[in-house]
Amino acid sequence: MTPPTARSSPSVPPIRVLITDDHAIVRAGLRALLTESDGIRVVGEAATGEEAIARCTPPAPVPDVVLMDLRLGPGLSGVETTRRLLTLRPAPRVLVVTNHDTDADILAAIEAGASGYLLKDTPPTELIAAVHAAAAGESALSPMVATRLMSRMRTPADAVLTAREIDVLVEVAAGHSNREIAKRLLLSEMTVKSHLVHIFSKLGVRSRTAAVDRARRDGLIG
């Protein structure tokens, strides 16, 4: 991704960006950075997924690109917000900008329809280039994320966990029992046990502890 080197033509409207992050200091930093960039105009901020959707739903003017964190506190997650934003007509492009870099996070965001995935330590020039790429309908992945995705694609298909299996494994990693997991994920205990059987088989392990260790080593969970 190469950022534009020339100043934008006055006849070309700027890329309208909505910043979605539950930390005010992060929103302020992104706003300051983007405001200094030619061809980009920050049109608003949102602290929650619900607020982002409201700001993108007609008759509100729909931004061209939404910068989206994945962890937004109570309410909708960044992934679910992304999924819902892309059902709008017209729909904005969504560019994930987050601190979270597990395979599960990356895959969930891309599967939800995100145009790109960057980490918050991405150099400013790369972030600006990514905004332009996303607005143009191109993908925008940081080198690390691209490498992780390519590595993931080389993983045997039967070793890839489903989103729900990852949800269960995250709960296991948090130390919850099958009964607690069932309540938290609104599943039956039998379904939880079934997911664990599949997880153990795919990861080639025989215990909950081994499954968590393998998943963390492979970047499936944080």
Secondary structure in CASP SS format (residue, H / E / C, confidence):
PFRMAT SS
TARGET T0000
AUTHOR 0000-0000-0000
METHOD secondary structure of the structure
MODEL  1
M C 1.00
T C 1.00
P C 1.00
P C 1.00
T C 1.00
A C 1.00
R C 1.00
S C 1.00
S C 1.00
P C 1.00
S C 1.00
V C 1.00
P C 1.00
P C 1.00
I E 1.00
R E 1.00
V E 1.00
L E 1.00
I E 1.00
T E 1.00
D C 1.00
D C 1.00
H C 1.00
A H 1.00
I H 1.00
V H 1.00
R H 1.00
A H 1.00
G H 1.00
L H 1.00
R H 1.00
A H 1.00
L H 1.00
L H 1.00
T H 1.00
E C 1.00
S C 1.00
D C 1.00
G C 1.00
I E 1.00
R E 1.00
V E 1.00
V E 1.00
G E 1.00
E E 1.00
A E 1.00
A C 1.00
T C 1.00
G H 1.00
E H 1.00
E H 1.00
A H 1.00
I H 1.00
A H 1.00
R H 1.00
C H 1.00
T C 1.00
P C 1.00
P C 1.00
A C 1.00
P C 1.00
V C 1.00
P C 1.00
D C 1.00
V E 1.00
V E 1.00
L E 1.00
M E 1.00
D C 1.00
L C 1.00
R C 1.00
L C 1.00
G C 1.00
P C 1.00
G C 1.00
L C 1.00
S C 1.00
G H 1.00
V H 1.00
E H 1.00
T H 1.00
T H 1.00
R H 1.00
R H 1.00
L H 1.00
L C 1.00
T C 1.00
L C 1.00
R C 1.00
P C 1.00
A C 1.00
P C 1.00
R E 1.00
V E 1.00
L E 1.00
V E 1.00
V E 1.00
T E 1.00
N C 1.00
H C 1.00
D C 1.00
T C 1.00
D H 1.00
A H 1.00
D H 1.00
I H 1.00
L H 1.00
A H 1.00
A H 1.00
I H 1.00
E H 1.00
A H 1.00
G C 1.00
A C 1.00
S C 1.00
G E 1.00
Y E 1.00
L E 1.00
L E 1.00
K C 1.00
D C 1.00
T C 1.00
P C 1.00
P H 1.00
T H 1.00
E H 1.00
L H 1.00
I H 1.00
A H 1.00
A H 1.00
V H 1.00
H H 1.00
A H 1.00
A H 1.00
A H 1.00
A C 1.00
G C 1.00
E C 1.00
S C 1.00
A E 1.00
L E 1.00
S C 1.00
P H 1.00
M H 1.00
V H 1.00
A H 1.00
T H 1.00
R H 1.00
L H 1.00
M H 1.00
S H 1.00
R H 1.00
M H 1.00
R C 1.00
T C 1.00
P C 1.00
A H 1.00
D H 1.00
A H 1.00
V C 1.00
L C 1.00
T C 1.00
A H 1.00
R H 1.00
E H 1.00
I H 1.00
D H 1.00
V H 1.00
L H 1.00
V H 1.00
E H 1.00
V H 1.00
A H 1.00
A C 1.00
G C 1.00
H C 1.00
S C 1.00
N H 1.00
R H 1.00
E H 1.00
I H 1.00
A H 1.00
K H 1.00
R H 1.00
L H 1.00
L C 1.00
L C 1.00
S C 1.00
E H 1.00
M H 1.00
T H 1.00
V H 1.00
K H 1.00
S H 1.00
H H 1.00
L H 1.00
V H 1.00
H H 1.00
I H 1.00
F H 1.00
S H 1.00
K H 1.00
L H 1.00
G C 1.00
V C 1.00
R C 1.00
S C 1.00
R H 1.00
T H 1.00
A H 1.00
A H 1.00
V H 1.00
D H 1.00
R H 1.00
A H 1.00
R H 1.00
R H 1.00
D C 1.00
G C 1.00
L C 1.00
I C 1.00
G C 1.00
END
